């Protein structure tokens, strides 16, 4: 998830460095999302990135804070139920024999790429 401070975006609360960091982070985040969404085939990229109402550090371990985050995540998923169901449907689809063979061949090719005894045709 992501957290955006409310009311602290004025010049009295945020330094220029912090503002630039937020802009760059936001642009990079959006850029990666846009690029993946455009490059990948339809229904192969799903992004779940809820807004969090509080800034909670990654090393949080207190039960009440973890339950709070769980609740925020559950509310986000409820609001995005259609998107979640679509992702689950895509992930649950059986792959064709051709798809499995192509993935196996790519995996094997990636394993040996760059080795001196393997030459490309």
N, CA, C and O atoms as a Tinker XYZ file with bonds, in Angstrom:
   484  protein
     1  N      0.806000   -1.183000    0.000000    73     2
     2  CA     0.000000    0.000000    0.000000    64     1     3
     3  C      0.853000    1.251000    0.000000    63     2     4     5
     4  O      2.082000    1.183000    0.033000    81     3
     5  N      0.207000    2.365000   -0.037000    73     3     6
     6  CA     0.917000    3.648000   -0.043000    64     5     7
     7  C      0.208000    4.585000    0.922000    63     6     8     9
     8  O     -0.995000    4.474000    1.155000    81     7
     9  N      0.966000    5.491000    1.466000    73     7    10
    10  CA     0.448000    6.457000    2.428000    64     9    11
    11  C      0.819000    7.848000    1.972000    63    10    12    13
    12  O      1.973000    8.115000    1.638000    81    11
    13  N     -0.161000    8.735000    1.957000    73    11    14
    14  CA     0.092000   10.131000    1.614000    64    13    15
    15  C     -0.353000   10.987000    2.785000    63    14    16    17
    16  O     -1.488000   10.882000    3.250000    81    15
    17  N      0.540000   11.825000    3.251000    73    15    18
    18  CA     0.220000   12.668000    4.391000    64    17    19
    19  C     -0.841000   13.686000    4.019000    63    18    20    21
    20  O     -0.786000   14.294000    2.949000    81    19
    21  N     -1.798000   13.866000    4.897000    73    19    22
    22  CA    -2.859000   14.850000    4.667000    64    21    23
    23  C     -2.510000   16.131000    5.394000    63    22    24    25
    24  O     -2.194000   16.108000    6.583000    81    23
    25  N     -2.564000   17.247000    4.690000    73    23    26
    26  CA    -2.348000   18.533000    5.312000    64    25    27
    27  C     -0.894000   18.896000    5.529000    63    26    28    29
    28  O     -0.612000   19.956000    6.087000    81    27
    29  N      0.027000   18.070000    5.116000    73    27    30
    30  CA     1.437000   18.384000    5.317000    64    29    31
    31  C      2.137000   18.659000    3.992000    63    30    32    33
    32  O      3.357000   18.531000    3.892000    81    31
    33  N      1.388000   19.026000    3.006000    73    31    34
    34  CA     1.983000   19.303000    1.702000    64    33    35
    35  C      2.278000   20.783000    1.493000    63    34    36    37
    36  O      2.682000   21.182000    0.401000    81    35
    37  N      2.086000   21.589000    2.511000    73    35    38
    38  CA     2.399000   23.012000    2.374000    64    37    39
    39  C      3.887000   23.226000    2.612000    63    38    40    41
    40  O      4.571000   22.347000    3.136000    81    39
    41  N      4.376000   24.376000    2.233000    73    39    42
    42  CA     5.806000   24.656000    2.353000    64    41    43
    43  C      6.258000   24.719000    3.802000    63    42    44    45
    44  O      7.445000   24.540000    4.077000    81    43
    45  N      5.351000   24.966000    4.735000    73    43    46
    46  CA     5.747000   25.038000    6.139000    64    45    47
    47  C      6.048000   23.655000    6.714000    63    46    48    49
    48  O      6.807000   23.546000    7.677000    81    47
    49  N      5.476000   22.609000    6.150000    73    47    50
    50  CA     5.665000   21.268000    6.687000    64    49    51
    51  C      6.638000   20.412000    5.873000    63    50    52    53
    52  O      7.237000   19.485000    6.417000    81    51
    53  N      6.802000   20.701000    4.607000    73    51    54
    54  CA     7.567000   19.822000    3.742000    64    53    55
    55  C      8.712000   20.566000    3.075000    63    54    56    57
    56  O      8.518000   21.621000    2.471000    81    55
    57  N      9.898000   20.005000    3.192000    73    55    58
    58  CA    11.059000   20.618000    2.547000    64    57    59
    59  C     11.000000   20.377000    1.040000    63    58    60    61
    60  O     10.267000   19.509000    0.565000    81    59
    61  N     11.771000   21.147000    0.310000    73    59    62
    62  CA    11.833000   20.978000   -1.136000    64    61    63
    63  C     12.352000   19.582000   -1.482000    63    62    64    65
    64  O     11.854000   18.944000   -2.409000    81    63
    65  N     13.345000   19.115000   -0.739000    73    63    66
    66  CA    13.890000   17.774000   -0.977000    64    65    67
    67  C     12.804000   16.713000   -0.818000    63    66    68    69
    68  O     12.701000   15.795000   -1.633000    81    67
    69  N     11.998000   16.841000    0.229000    73    67    70
    70  CA    10.924000   15.882000    0.464000    64    69    71
    71  C      9.901000   15.931000   -0.660000    63    70    72    73
    72  O      9.446000   14.894000   -1.142000    81    71
    73  N      9.540000   17.149000   -1.077000    73    71    74
    74  CA     8.580000   17.285000   -2.175000    64    73    75
    75  C      9.109000   16.652000   -3.453000    63    74    76    77
    76  O      8.379000   15.942000   -4.145000    81    75
    77  N     10.382000   16.907000   -3.769000    73    75    78
    78  CA    10.974000   16.320000   -4.974000    64    77    79
    79  C     11.020000   14.796000   -4.884000    63    78    80    81
    80  O     10.763000   14.095000   -5.863000    81    79
    81  N     11.350000   14.302000   -3.703000    73    79    82
    82  CA    11.377000   12.856000   -3.505000    64    81    83
    83  C     10.002000   12.253000   -3.759000    63    82    84    85
    84  O      9.885000   11.211000   -4.404000    81    83
    85  N      8.952000   12.914000   -3.248000    73    83    86
    86  CA     7.588000   12.431000   -3.468000    64    85    87
    87  C      7.217000   12.468000   -4.945000    63    86    88    89
    88  O      6.612000   11.527000   -5.458000    81    87
    89  N      7.572000   13.537000   -5.623000    73    87    90
    90  CA     7.262000   13.663000   -7.051000    64    89    91
    91  C      7.973000   12.578000   -7.851000    63    90    92    93
    92  O      7.363000   11.928000   -8.701000    81    91
    93  N      9.268000   12.382000   -7.580000    73    91    94
    94  CA    10.037000   11.365000   -8.304000    64    93    95
    95  C      9.492000    9.978000   -8.007000    63    94    96    97
    96  O      9.331000    9.164000   -8.917000    81    95
    97  N      9.208000    9.703000   -6.740000    73    95    98
    98  CA     8.675000    8.405000   -6.353000    64    97    99
    99  C      7.331000    8.151000   -7.032000    63    98   100   101
   100  O      7.093000    7.064000   -7.557000    81    99
   101  N      6.466000    9.140000   -7.022000    73    99   102
   102  CA     5.158000    9.012000   -7.647000    64   101   103
   103  C      5.280000    8.821000   -9.148000    63   102   104   105
   104  O      4.590000    7.980000   -9.725000    81   103
   105  N      6.145000    9.587000   -9.782000    73   103   106
   106  CA     6.338000    9.475000  -11.224000    64   105   107
   107  C      6.900000    8.104000  -11.589000    63   106   108   109
   108  O      6.445000    7.479000  -12.547000    81   107
   109  N      7.880000    7.639000  -10.835000    73   107   110
   110  CA     8.477000    6.337000  -11.101000    64   109   111
   111  C      7.451000    5.242000  -10.902000    63   110   112   113
   112  O      7.345000    4.330000  -11.721000    81   111
   113  N      6.693000    5.326000   -9.817000    73   111   114
   114  CA     5.669000    4.341000   -9.515000    64   113   115
   115  C      4.642000    4.279000  -10.644000    63   114   116   117
   116  O      4.286000    3.193000  -11.102000    81   115
   117  N      4.173000    5.428000  -11.088000    73   115   118
   118  CA     3.195000    5.505000  -12.170000    64   117   119
   119  C      3.802000    5.052000  -13.484000    63   118   120   121
   120  O      3.149000    4.370000  -14.273000    81   119
   121  N      5.048000    5.429000  -13.722000    73   119   122
   122  CA     5.726000    5.067000  -14.965000    64   121   123
   123  C      5.864000    3.549000  -15.101000    63   122   124   125
   124  O      5.600000    2.995000  -16.168000    81   123
   125  N      6.270000    2.887000  -14.038000    73   123   126
   126  CA     6.418000    1.429000  -14.068000    64   125   127
   127  C      5.060000    0.783000  -14.312000    63   126   128   129
   128  O      4.939000   -0.126000  -15.133000    81   127
   129  N      4.047000    1.250000  -13.603000    73   127   130
   130  CA     2.703000    0.707000  -13.782000    64   129   131
   131  C      2.225000    0.879000  -15.218000    63   130   132   133
   132  O      1.715000   -0.063000  -15.825000    81   131
   133  N      2.389000    2.077000  -15.756000    73   131   134
   134  CA     1.956000    2.363000  -17.124000    64   133   135
   135  C      2.714000    1.507000  -18.125000    63   134   136   137
   136  O      2.120000    0.979000  -19.065000    81   135
   137  N      4.021000    1.366000  -17.933000    73   135   138
   138  CA     4.837000    0.576000  -18.848000    64   137   139
   139  C      4.417000   -0.897000  -18.822000    63   138   140   141
   140  O      4.219000   -1.501000  -19.876000    81   139
   141  N      4.282000   -1.473000  -17.637000    73   139   142
   142  CA     3.897000   -2.879000  -17.544000    64   141   143
   143  C      2.505000   -3.113000  -18.116000    63   142   144   145
   144  O      2.268000   -4.098000  -18.815000    81   143
   145  N      1.597000   -2.210000  -17.817000    73   143   146
   146  CA     0.229000   -2.338000  -18.316000    64   145   147
   147  C      0.193000   -2.285000  -19.835000    63   146   148   149
   148  O     -0.607000   -2.977000  -20.464000    81   147
   149  N      1.059000   -1.462000  -20.428000    73   147   150
   150  CA     1.076000   -1.315000  -21.886000    64   149   151
   151  C      1.817000   -2.458000  -22.580000    63   150   152   153
   152  O      1.416000   -2.884000  -23.663000    81   151
   153  N      2.888000   -2.955000  -21.973000    73   151   154
   154  CA     3.721000   -3.962000  -22.621000    64   153   155
   155  C      3.198000   -5.386000  -22.498000    63   154   156   157
   156  O      3.374000   -6.195000  -23.409000    81   155
   157  N      2.569000   -5.688000  -21.400000    73   155   158
   158  CA     2.131000   -7.067000  -21.174000    64   157   159
   159  C      0.793000   -7.328000  -21.849000    63   158   160   161
   160  O     -0.015000   -6.414000  -22.021000    81   159
   161  N      0.563000   -8.584000  -22.231000    73   159   162
   162  CA    -0.732000   -8.927000  -22.842000    64   161   163
   163  C     -1.878000   -8.636000  -21.870000    63   162   164   165
   164  O     -1.675000   -8.585000  -20.657000    81   163
   165  N     -3.071000   -8.448000  -22.409000    73   163   166
   166  CA    -4.224000   -8.173000  -21.540000    64   165   167
   167  C     -4.413000   -9.277000  -20.494000    63   166   168   169
   168  O     -4.147000  -10.451000  -20.752000    81   167
   169  N     -4.862000   -8.883000  -19.348000    73   167   170
   170  CA    -5.167000   -9.800000  -18.242000    64   169   171
   171  C     -3.959000  -10.594000  -17.745000    63   170   172   173
   172  O     -4.103000  -11.733000  -17.302000    81   171
   173  N     -2.765000   -9.992000  -17.818000    73   171   174
   174  CA    -1.585000  -10.647000  -17.249000    64   173   175
   175  C     -0.934000   -9.784000  -16.177000    63   174   176   177
   176  O     -0.060000  -10.267000  -15.457000    81   175
   177  N     -1.330000   -8.537000  -16.052000    73   175   178
   178  CA    -0.760000   -7.629000  -15.054000    64   177   179
   179  C     -1.884000   -7.024000  -14.240000    63   178   180   181
   180  O     -2.762000   -6.348000  -14.777000    81   179
   181  N     -1.851000   -7.270000  -12.944000    73   179   182
   182  CA    -2.826000   -6.696000  -12.033000    64   181   183
   183  C     -2.065000   -5.992000  -10.917000    63   182   184   185
   184  O     -1.125000   -6.549000  -10.349000    81   183
   185  N     -2.467000   -4.788000  -10.612000    73   183   186
   186  CA    -1.792000   -4.022000   -9.562000    64   185   187
   187  C     -2.765000   -3.754000   -8.427000    63   186   188   189
   188  O     -3.834000   -3.180000   -8.633000    81   187
   189  N     -2.388000   -4.170000   -7.239000    73   187   190
   190  CA    -3.167000   -3.896000   -6.043000    64   189   191
   191  C     -2.291000   -3.029000   -5.143000    63   190   192   193
   192  O     -1.283000   -3.496000   -4.613000    81   191
   193  N     -2.676000   -1.778000   -4.974000    73   191   194
   194  CA    -1.850000   -0.819000   -4.267000    64   193   195
   195  C     -2.740000    0.130000   -3.458000    63   194   196   197
   196  O     -2.944000    1.276000   -3.860000    81   195
   197  N     -3.267000   -0.336000   -2.328000    73   195   198
   198  CA    -4.224000    0.491000   -1.580000    64   197   199
   199  C     -3.575000    1.680000   -0.881000    63   198   200   201
   200  O     -2.404000    1.641000   -0.503000    81   199
   201  N     -4.363000    2.730000   -0.721000    73   199   202
   202  CA    -3.941000    3.854000    0.110000    64   201   203
   203  C     -4.097000    3.437000    1.564000    63   202   204   205
   204  O     -5.089000    2.808000    1.930000    81   203
   205  N     -3.135000    3.781000    2.379000    73   203   206
   206  CA    -3.209000    3.515000    3.810000    64   205   207
   207  C     -3.490000    4.841000    4.506000    63   206   208   209
   208  O     -2.926000    5.867000    4.125000    81   207
   209  N     -4.345000    4.838000    5.510000    73   207   210
   210  CA    -4.685000    6.084000    6.188000    64   209   211
   211  C     -3.646000    6.483000    7.226000    63   210   212   213
   212  O     -3.691000    7.598000    7.748000    81   211
   213  N     -2.703000    5.582000    7.535000    73   211   214
   214  CA    -1.616000    5.890000    8.458000    64   213   215
   215  C     -0.307000    5.378000    7.880000    63   214   216   217
   216  O     -0.277000    4.391000    7.145000    81   215
   217  N      0.765000    6.060000    8.224000    73   215   218
   218  CA     2.096000    5.630000    7.789000    64   217   219
   219  C      2.617000    4.610000    8.798000    63   218   220   221
   220  O      2.966000    4.958000    9.926000    81   219
   221  N      2.666000    3.356000    8.380000    73   219   222
   222  CA     3.090000    2.286000    9.282000    64   221   223
   223  C      4.384000    1.699000    8.728000    63   222   224   225
   224  O      4.438000    1.310000    7.561000    81   223
   225  N      5.432000    1.631000    9.559000    73   223   226
   226  CA     6.720000    1.124000    9.061000    64   225   227
   227  C      6.657000   -0.355000    8.704000    63   226   228   229
   228  O      5.821000   -1.098000    9.218000    81   227
   229  N      7.552000   -0.766000    7.817000    73   227   230
   230  CA     7.573000   -2.150000    7.364000    64   229   231
   231  C      7.925000   -3.139000    8.470000    63   230   232   233
   232  O      7.580000   -4.317000    8.380000    81   231
   233  N      8.612000   -2.669000    9.516000    73   231   234
   234  CA     9.002000   -3.577000   10.590000    64   233   235
   235  C      7.998000   -3.596000   11.745000    63   234   236   237
   236  O      8.320000   -4.061000   12.839000    81   235
   237  N      6.795000   -3.098000   11.508000    73   235   238
   238  CA     5.755000   -3.095000   12.545000    64   237   239
   239  C      5.411000   -4.534000   12.930000    63   238   240   241
   240  O      5.271000   -5.396000   12.062000    81   239
   241  N      5.276000   -4.792000   14.242000    73   239   242
   242  CA     4.978000   -6.149000   14.681000    64   241   243
   243  C      3.869000   -6.221000   15.744000    63   242   244   245
   244  O      3.467000   -7.312000   16.147000    81   243
   245  N      3.385000   -5.077000   16.189000    73   243   246
   246  CA     2.325000   -5.076000   17.208000    64   245   247
   247  C      1.011000   -5.565000   16.604000    63   246   248   249
   248  O      0.618000   -5.154000   15.512000    81   247
   249  N      0.354000   -6.438000   17.329000    73   247   250
   250  CA    -0.884000   -7.060000   16.850000    64   249   251
   251  C     -1.962000   -6.080000   16.446000    63   250   252   253
   252  O     -2.608000   -6.259000   15.414000    81   251
   253  N     -2.168000   -5.034000   17.254000    73   251   254
   254  CA    -3.241000   -4.081000   16.935000    64   253   255
   255  C     -2.941000   -3.302000   15.656000    63   254   256   257
   256  O     -3.857000   -2.985000   14.898000    81   255
   257  N     -1.673000   -2.992000   15.411000    73   255   258
   258  CA    -1.302000   -2.275000   14.182000    64   257   259
   259  C     -1.434000   -3.199000   12.970000    63   258   260   261
   260  O     -1.891000   -2.777000   11.908000    81   259
   261  N     -1.030000   -4.463000   13.138000    73   259   262
   262  CA    -1.160000   -5.424000   12.043000    64   261   263
   263  C     -2.636000   -5.669000   11.718000    63   262   264   265
   264  O     -2.998000   -5.802000   10.549000    81   263
   265  N     -3.489000   -5.730000   12.746000    73   263   266
   266  CA    -4.928000   -5.879000   12.516000    64   265   267
   267  C     -5.494000   -4.651000   11.813000    63   266   268   269
   268  O     -6.373000   -4.774000   10.960000    81   267
   269  N     -4.997000   -3.469000   12.166000    73   267   270
   270  CA    -5.426000   -2.243000   11.498000    64   269   271
   271  C     -5.090000   -2.318000   10.003000    63   270   272   273
   272  O     -5.928000   -2.017000    9.154000    81   271
   273  N     -3.845000   -2.726000    9.695000    73   271   274
   274  CA    -3.440000   -2.836000    8.287000    64   273   275
   275  C     -4.267000   -3.903000    7.565000    63   274   276   277
   276  O     -4.650000   -3.721000    6.409000    81   275
   277  N     -4.535000   -4.990000    8.237000    73   275   278
   278  CA    -5.356000   -6.048000    7.646000    64   277   279
   279  C     -6.743000   -5.505000    7.289000    63   278   280   281
   280  O     -7.266000   -5.775000    6.208000    81   279
   281  N     -7.327000   -4.738000    8.211000    73   279   282
   282  CA    -8.642000   -4.136000    7.960000    64   281   283
   283  C     -8.613000   -3.182000    6.781000    63   282   284   285
   284  O     -9.529000   -3.183000    5.958000    81   283
   285  N     -7.565000   -2.363000    6.690000    73   283   286
   286  CA    -7.437000   -1.438000    5.552000    64   285   287
   287  C     -7.338000   -2.226000    4.241000    63   286   288   289
   288  O     -7.954000   -1.858000    3.241000    81   287
   289  N     -6.561000   -3.307000    4.256000    73   287   290
   290  CA    -6.420000   -4.143000    3.067000    64   289   291
   291  C     -7.730000   -4.809000    2.675000    63   290   292   293
   292  O     -8.067000   -4.885000    1.493000    81   291
   293  N     -8.461000   -5.289000    3.662000    73   291   294
   294  CA    -9.756000   -5.928000    3.386000    64   293   295
   295  C    -10.749000   -4.938000    2.791000    63   294   296   297
   296  O    -11.480000   -5.276000    1.861000    81   295
   297  N    -10.779000   -3.712000    3.326000    73   295   298
   298  CA   -11.679000   -2.687000    2.762000    64   297   299
   299  C    -11.290000   -2.354000    1.324000    63   298   300   301
   300  O    -12.161000   -2.164000    0.474000    81   299
   301  N     -9.992000   -2.283000    1.048000    73   299   302
   302  CA    -9.528000   -2.013000   -0.311000    64   301   303
   303  C     -9.989000   -3.129000   -1.248000    63   302   304   305
   304  O    -10.483000   -2.862000   -2.344000    81   303
   305  N     -9.826000   -4.371000   -0.816000    73   303   306
   306  CA   -10.223000   -5.503000   -1.658000    64   305   307
   307  C    -11.735000   -5.533000   -1.877000    63   306   308   309
   308  O    -12.194000   -5.896000   -2.960000    81   307
   309  N    -12.512000   -5.155000   -0.865000    73   307   310
   310  CA   -13.962000   -5.077000   -1.037000    64   309   311
   311  C    -14.319000   -4.050000   -2.105000    63   310   312   313
   312  O    -15.196000   -4.287000   -2.936000    81   311
   313  N    -13.629000   -2.900000   -2.077000    73   311   314
   314  CA   -13.900000   -1.856000   -3.069000    64   313   315
   315  C    -13.439000   -2.269000   -4.470000    63   314   316   317
   316  O    -13.953000   -1.758000   -5.465000    81   315
   317  N    -12.481000   -3.183000   -4.554000    73   315   318
   318  CA   -11.922000   -3.623000   -5.832000    64   317   319
   319  C    -12.236000   -5.094000   -6.092000    63   318   320   321
   320  O    -11.424000   -5.828000   -6.656000    81   319
   321  N    -13.424000   -5.505000   -5.673000    73   319   322
   322  CA   -13.829000   -6.903000   -5.766000    64   321   323
   323  C    -13.769000   -7.433000   -7.201000    63   322   324   325
   324  O    -13.315000   -8.555000   -7.426000    81   323
   325  N    -14.219000   -6.644000   -8.163000    73   323   326
   326  CA   -14.207000   -7.088000   -9.559000    64   325   327
   327  C    -12.795000   -7.340000  -10.069000    63   326   328   329
   328  O    -12.539000   -8.329000  -10.756000    81   327
   329  N    -11.897000   -6.452000   -9.731000    73   327   330
   330  CA   -10.499000   -6.588000  -10.145000    64   329   331
   331  C     -9.868000   -7.835000   -9.507000    63   330   332   333
   332  O     -9.139000   -8.575000  -10.167000    81   331
   333  N    -10.153000   -8.055000   -8.240000    73   331   334
   334  CA    -9.626000   -9.219000   -7.534000    64   333   335
   335  C    -10.163000  -10.515000   -8.143000    63   334   336   337
   336  O     -9.410000  -11.469000   -8.339000    81   335
   337  N    -11.458000  -10.550000   -8.439000    73   335   338
   338  CA   -12.053000  -11.747000   -9.047000    64   337   339
   339  C    -11.457000  -12.014000  -10.426000    63   338   340   341
   340  O    -11.219000  -13.167000  -10.787000    81   339
   341  N    -11.215000  -10.961000  -11.194000    73   339   342
   342  CA   -10.612000  -11.125000  -12.520000    64   341   343
   343  C     -9.203000  -11.709000  -12.391000    63   342   344   345
   344  O     -8.848000  -12.628000  -13.130000    81   343
   345  N     -8.399000  -11.187000  -11.461000    73   343   346
   346  CA    -7.044000  -11.707000  -11.249000    64   345   347
   347  C     -7.092000  -13.163000  -10.817000    63   346   348   349
   348  O     -6.305000  -13.976000  -11.301000    81   347
   349  N     -8.006000  -13.505000   -9.910000    73   347   350
   350  CA    -8.130000  -14.893000   -9.446000    64   349   351
   351  C     -8.545000  -15.802000  -10.588000    63   350   352   353
   352  O     -8.064000  -16.930000  -10.693000    81   351
   353  N     -9.431000  -15.319000  -11.441000    73   351   354
   354  CA    -9.874000  -16.109000  -12.591000    64   353   355
   355  C     -8.722000  -16.389000  -13.546000    63   354   356   357
   356  O     -8.549000  -17.517000  -14.008000    81   355
   357  N     -7.935000  -15.358000  -13.840000    73   355   358
   358  CA    -6.796000  -15.513000  -14.746000    64   357   359
   359  C     -5.773000  -16.477000  -14.144000    63   358   360   361
   360  O     -5.263000  -17.357000  -14.837000    81   359
   361  N     -5.474000  -16.308000  -12.852000    73   359   362
   362  CA    -4.494000  -17.173000  -12.204000    64   361   363
   363  C     -4.959000  -18.625000  -12.125000    63   362   364   365
   364  O     -4.140000  -19.544000  -12.098000    81   363
   365  N     -6.271000  -18.826000  -12.089000    73   363   366
   366  CA    -6.814000  -20.175000  -11.982000    64   365   367
   367  C     -6.989000  -20.893000  -13.304000    63   366   368   369
   368  O     -7.361000  -22.066000  -13.326000    81   367
   369  N     -6.725000  -20.207000  -14.406000    73   367   370
   370  CA    -6.912000  -20.833000  -15.716000    64   369   371
   371  C     -5.835000  -21.885000  -15.982000    63   370   372   373
   372  O     -4.667000  -21.712000  -15.634000    81   371
   373  N     -6.258000  -22.958000  -16.598000    73   371   374
   374  CA    -5.323000  -24.007000  -16.984000    64   373   375
   375  C     -4.552000  -23.540000  -18.209000    63   374   376   377
   376  O     -5.141000  -23.017000  -19.155000    81   375
   377  N     -3.244000  -23.726000  -18.196000    73   375   378
   378  CA    -2.415000  -23.347000  -19.340000    64   377   379
   379  C     -2.482000  -24.435000  -20.396000    63   378   380   381
   380  O     -2.599000  -25.622000  -20.091000    81   379
   381  N     -2.406000  -24.002000  -21.634000    73   379   382
   382  CA    -2.391000  -24.970000  -22.725000    64   381   383
   383  C     -1.026000  -25.650000  -22.778000    63   382   384   385
   384  O     -0.053000  -25.170000  -22.196000    81   383
   385  N     -0.977000  -26.760000  -23.477000    73   383   386
   386  CA     0.286000  -27.489000  -23.639000    64   385   387
   387  C      1.324000  -26.605000  -24.325000    63   386   388   389
   388  O      2.503000  -26.648000  -23.974000    81   387
   389  N      0.899000  -25.815000  -25.287000    73   387   390
   390  CA     1.811000  -24.915000  -26.005000    64   389   391
   391  C      2.377000  -23.870000  -25.039000    63   390   392   393
   392  O      3.576000  -23.595000  -25.071000    81   391
   393  N      1.535000  -23.284000  -24.181000    73   391   394
   394  CA     2.002000  -22.291000  -23.214000    64   393   395
   395  C      3.022000  -22.908000  -22.254000    63   394   396   397
   396  O      4.062000  -22.310000  -21.975000    81   395
   397  N      2.719000  -24.103000  -21.754000    73   395   398
   398  CA     3.644000  -24.754000  -20.819000    64   397   399
   399  C      4.973000  -25.069000  -21.497000    63   398   400   401
   400  O      6.031000  -24.896000  -20.891000    81   399
   401  N      4.932000  -25.526000  -22.740000    73   399   402
   402  CA     6.148000  -25.844000  -23.487000    64   401   403
   403  C      6.965000  -24.576000  -23.746000    63   402   404   405
   404  O      8.188000  -24.584000  -23.605000    81   403
   405  N      6.297000  -23.501000  -24.120000    73   403   406
   406  CA     6.992000  -22.231000  -24.376000    64   405   407
   407  C      7.647000  -21.713000  -23.101000    63   406   408   409
   408  O      8.780000  -21.234000  -23.147000    81   407
   409  N      6.959000  -21.797000  -21.967000    73   407   410
   410  CA     7.530000  -21.350000  -20.696000    64   409   411
   411  C      8.726000  -22.215000  -20.300000    63   410   412   413
   412  O      9.726000  -21.699000  -19.800000    81   411
   413  N      8.626000  -23.533000  -20.522000    73   411   414
   414  CA     9.728000  -24.435000  -20.206000    64   413   415
   415  C     10.943000  -24.092000  -21.067000    63   414   416   417
   416  O     12.062000  -24.022000  -20.560000    81   415
   417  N     10.727000  -23.878000  -22.371000    73   415   418
   418  CA    11.826000  -23.551000  -23.284000    64   417   419
   419  C     12.476000  -22.220000  -22.889000    63   418   420   421
   420  O     13.700000  -22.093000  -22.925000    81   419
   421  N     11.662000  -21.233000  -22.515000    73   419   422
   422  CA    12.216000  -19.942000  -22.094000    64   421   423
   423  C     13.022000  -20.096000  -20.810000    63   422   424   425
   424  O     14.100000  -19.516000  -20.682000    81   423
   425  N     12.516000  -20.861000  -19.872000    73   423   426
   426  CA    13.227000  -21.094000  -18.620000    64   425   427
   427  C     14.576000  -21.754000  -18.886000    63   426   428   429
   428  O     15.592000  -21.340000  -18.327000    81   427
   429  N     14.588000  -22.767000  -19.727000    73   427   430
   430  CA    15.844000  -23.448000  -20.049000    64   429   431
   431  C     16.801000  -22.497000  -20.767000    63   430   432   433
   432  O     17.998000  -22.488000  -20.479000    81   431
   433  N     16.285000  -21.703000  -21.692000    73   431   434
   434  CA    17.118000  -20.736000  -22.405000    64   433   435
   435  C     17.720000  -19.712000  -21.458000    63   434   436   437
   436  O     18.893000  -19.360000  -21.582000    81   435
   437  N     16.912000  -19.229000  -20.505000    73   435   438
   438  CA    17.392000  -18.253000  -19.525000    64   437   439
   439  C     18.460000  -18.861000  -18.614000    63   438   440   441
   440  O     19.390000  -18.173000  -18.195000    81   439
   441  N     18.322000  -20.147000  -18.311000    73   439   442
   442  CA    19.285000  -20.819000  -17.433000    64   441   443
   443  C     20.678000  -20.872000  -18.066000    63   442   444   445
   444  O     21.689000  -20.722000  -17.380000    81   443
   445  N     20.713000  -21.085000  -19.371000    73   443   446
   446  CA    21.999000  -21.283000  -20.049000    64   445   447
   447  C     22.536000  -20.024000  -20.724000    63   446   448   449
   448  O     23.645000  -20.032000  -21.257000    81   447
   449  N     21.762000  -18.956000  -20.706000    73   447   450
   450  CA    22.182000  -17.717000  -21.373000    64   449   451
   451  C     23.474000  -17.200000  -20.746000    63   450   452   453
   452  O     23.612000  -17.139000  -19.524000    81   451
   453  N     24.411000  -16.833000  -21.609000    73   451   454
   454  CA    25.665000  -16.260000  -21.148000    64   453   455
   455  C     26.749000  -17.274000  -20.871000    63   454   456   457
   456  O     27.895000  -16.895000  -20.631000    81   455
   457  N     26.422000  -18.550000  -20.895000    73   455   458
   458  CA    27.438000  -19.576000  -20.666000    64   457   459
   459  C     28.271000  -19.740000  -21.934000    63   458   460   461
   460  O     27.725000  -19.688000  -23.036000    81   459
   461  N     29.570000  -19.935000  -21.803000    73   459   462
   462  CA    30.457000  -19.960000  -22.982000    64   461   463
   463  C     30.235000  -21.145000  -23.909000    63   462   464   465
   464  O     30.535000  -21.052000  -25.100000    81   463
   465  N     29.716000  -22.258000  -23.395000    73   463   466
   466  CA    29.549000  -23.437000  -24.250000    64   465   467
   467  C     28.213000  -23.485000  -24.982000    63   466   468   469
   468  O     27.947000  -24.429000  -25.724000    81   467
   469  N     27.370000  -22.471000  -24.778000    73   467   470
   470  CA    26.080000  -22.421000  -25.455000    64   469   471
   471  C     26.136000  -21.330000  -26.512000    63   470   472   473
   472  O     26.428000  -20.172000  -26.213000    81   471
   473  N     25.857000  -21.708000  -27.731000    73   471   474
   474  CA    25.832000  -20.716000  -28.794000    64   473   475
   475  C     24.411000  -20.518000  -29.275000    63   474   476   477
   476  O     23.597000  -21.442000  -29.273000    81   475
   477  N     24.134000  -19.308000  -29.682000    73   475   478
   478  CA    22.794000  -19.010000  -30.207000    64   477   479
   479  C     22.806000  -19.260000  -31.697000    63   478   480   481
   480  O     23.815000  -19.055000  -32.372000    81   479
   481  N     21.667000  -19.707000  -32.203000    73   479   482
   482  CA    21.542000  -19.971000  -33.634000    64   481   483
   483  C     21.350000  -18.702000  -34.410000    63   482   484
   484  O     21.227000  -18.739000  -35.634000    81   483
